[in-house]
Amino acid sequence: MRFSVSRHITASAADVWELLTDVGRWPDWGPSVTGAVLDSPCLKAGSTGRVRTLPGIRLPFTLTEFDAGRSWSWSVAGGDRFAVGAPGRTAG
């Protein structure tokens, strides 16, 4: 099963990509995220960290794919993979 959500915004792809890859700003666009910590200095395939969800639960995540400027995918708590992408650059 594939599920997709998109939103059209007035911003450059570069600005959106910066937002999507700044772990400290994930709560700005992820409604279920209240915080996140990355174990390495930058996002890349294989990066790990922890994401804090609305109920305050901290879950481990792993970036499973990373295509700079285009999209990244992650697995949270060892579950299904979710893709995130910049505008005009379809993820997945």
C-alpha positions in Angstrom: 0.0 0.0 0.0 1.3 3.5 -0.8 0.0 6.6 0.9 1.0 10.1 -0.2 0.4 13.6 1.3 1.5 16.8 -0.5 1.2 20.5 0.1 1.8 23.4 -2.3 3.6 26.3 -0.6 5.2 29.6 -1.7 8.9 28.9 -1.2 11.9 27.8 -3.2 12.8 24.1 -3.4 16.1 25.0 -1.7 14.3 26.7 1.3 12.0 23.7 1.6 14.9 21.2 1.4 16.7 23.2 4.2 13.6 22.9 6.4 13.1 19.2 5.7 16.7 18.4 6.5 17.1 20.5 9.7 16.3 18.0 12.4 15.7 20.8 14.9 12.9 22.2 12.7 11.1 18.9 12.2 8.3 19.9 14.6 7.7 22.9 12.3 6.3 20.7 9.6 5.7 17.3 11.2 2.4 17.5 13.2 3.2 14.4 15.3 6.8 15.4 16.0 7.7 17.4 19.1 11.5 17.0 18.8 14.3 15.0 17.2 18.0 14.3 17.7 20.4 13.1 15.1 23.4 10.9 16.1 25.7 12.3 13.4 26.4 15.8 12.2 24.3 15.6 9.0 21.6 13.6 7.3 22.7 10.8 5.0 21.7 7.3 4.2 22.4 5.2 7.3 22.0 8.1 9.8 20.3 7.3 13.0 18.6 9.3 15.8 15.6 9.6 17.9 12.3 11.3 17.2 9.9 12.4 20.0 6.2 12.1 19.2 3.2 14.0 20.6 2.6 11.6 23.5 6.3 12.2 24.4 7.4 8.8 23.3 11.0 8.7 21.9 11.4 6.4 19.0 14.6 5.4 17.1 14.9 6.2 13.4 17.2 5.3 10.6 17.5 7.1 7.2 17.2 4.3 4.7 17.7 6.5 1.6 19.0 10.0 1.0 19.0 11.8 -2.4 20.4 15.3 -1.6 18.0 18.1 -2.7 15.3 15.7 -3.7 14.1 13.2 -1.0 14.9 11.0 2.0 13.3 8.0 3.5 13.3 6.8 7.0 12.2 3.9 9.1 10.9 4.7 12.6 11.2 2.2 15.3 12.1 -0.5 12.8 8.7 -0.1 11.0 7.6 0.8 7.6 9.7 3.3 5.4 8.4 6.8 4.9 9.6 9.2 2.2 10.0 12.9 2.4 10.7 15.2 -0.6 11.1 18.8 -1.6 8.5 20.5 -3.9 8.5 19.5 -7.5 10.7 16.6 -6.6 8.5 13.6 -6.0 9.7 11.3 -3.2 9.7 7.6 -3.5 
